[in-house]
């Protein structure tokens, strides 16, 4: 309980001490991008890219990383040390937010080193504080404390009182993790002294409540926890509110104020269920088990602890197992002793009766025993079935929650449809995964005045396809960002070898056929020139109401079936150059629509129907209702049948 709450508290401190929370300003970003297109000096180019990265650093780390790397590359080129240090620090923040702790640490250390080289002590101490935050997340609390103490002394020398107070708070929190309460007390006293000088209020009340609990001053602990709860309500922080409320319930149990403890747990449970805080649910179940154990309701306590163990199967520990076994044994022992006492009482009362009465009573007792045994056995089986059903529900909930979280991650890599409509107003993207997550995805970037756009279909669908889509998106971004490739054929060729390498396909035969199909266009919106290359995905053009299919190479990206037939110098994926005129339309898709089963004979939609469908879609006054039209036509074809595969269709009318 303490560990989860304190971990969250340290994250709050990390955000506070870094002082890097910004809100997105779309208008400002668009203004910067217009300036960049006109051409600027190196120093202004770096500044604008860093400013844009700053706008997205917390709400869109990938976008922030793109602009940060732009700035960093130019800064290294002109040896601008101050900008290098700042950009490296930004990359540290971005990787920390993604959970890449070691990579984050590497960037922070580079930033600190450069800051020291140029004599910027203020920047160096901020980087040092971020390094300590990473060590805290890694559980290296002694190392974190050492860095926090050095940062504190530097901030004092620089007269940065707010930052120094934040350092003291982090030191106190780290010592609390190490259970060094003497050091915690000293740090809290120093923090209270600094709070009078600091313009930023850092409330140590939660840490003080833990000290009061250690000292068995439970009333004082409750007062501090209530203050922490009020602060979390004021700030709208329901995660911390639920954590503090459960900590109060824990203290109430220690005070044997079980009614208050039950009220606190019910309040916390409402918040947890409302927000789906699965990690806190474990703490809640554990405290419920402890509460009902203290109340002597061992069966109910056993059920909560059993549910706790099932939910926490990946983190199961010997202590929890022993606790459940102890409760179960106590319940079974008391039940047997009660049955035995009842039988002995009956025998004692009947010792003076005649033999016939004794025999009759003995027979009644035996019959009753058989009945009780059967009833108890039936009740236990019923309880076991209930526990198993609960376990199934919990596991299903965990799986669905995990997949929904994966969906949020996958959606974060998809570019904004609104940005595409800004550049090509008469356009649409119809994207309909078969399951929660998808093996299909769309990708586009505006580079050097051209629109690079692709429809990608990865091996499989659902979770396996989603994993493959994340890999493909990362490698496609790397191909255009790091390798600076611009020719579609060269991009696909490089992507092919990148997929083979990342999946280790040359050494792992079971992965040899995993890969993706892709159609990629580079469109010059000014001149109307289209460069196209495809791997098992073609292109459809409609010119003067006539539909033309531009076919691709009949091979996929990744896999060894074709890889051995050419080397890295071959031009396997060729680029075809086309031209478009105003009124022409372009369509790119995966094979999900063509392969959809349905109709009166339960057959595939097929290529012929698909081409007619595109012609009818093109005849619409505009593409504003294209998604609704696709949904209606394909829904009628599918009828009562399930969706066969992920569906993706991109349309552009010029």
Secondary structure, DSSP 4 states (H G I P E B T S, - for coil): -HHHHHHHHHHHHHHHHHT------HHHHHHHHHHHHH---HHHHHHHHHHHHHHHTTT-HHHHHHHHHHHHHHHHHHT-HHHHHHHHHHHHHHHHHTT-HHHHHHHHHHHHHHHHHTT-HHHHHHHHHHHHHHHHHTT-HHHHHHHHHHHHHHHHHTT-HHHHHHHHHHHHHHHHHTT-HHHHHHHHHHHHHHHTT-SS----HHHHHHHHHHTT-HHHHHHHHHHHHHHHHHTT-HHHHHHHHHHHHHHHHHTT-HHHHHHHHHHHHHHHHHHT-HHHHHHHHHHHHHHHHHTT-HHHHHHHHHHHHHHTGGG--HHHHHHHHHHHHHHHHHHHHHHHHHHHHHHHHTTTS-HHHHHHHHHHHHHHHHHHHHHHHHHHHHHHHHHHHHHHHHHHHHHHHHHHHHHHHHHHHSPPHHHHHHHSSSEEEEEE-SSSS-SEEEEEEEETTEEEEEEEEESSSHHHHHHHHHHHHHHHHHHHHTS---SHHHHHHHHHHHHHHHTTTTT-GGGTT--EEEEEEEE-TTT-EEEEEEEB--EEEEETTEEEEE--BS--BSSSTTGGGS-TT---S--EEEE--TT-EEEEE-STTTT-EETTTTEE-HHHHHHHHHHHHHTSS-STTHHHHHHHHHHHHHTTSPP-S-EEEEEEE-
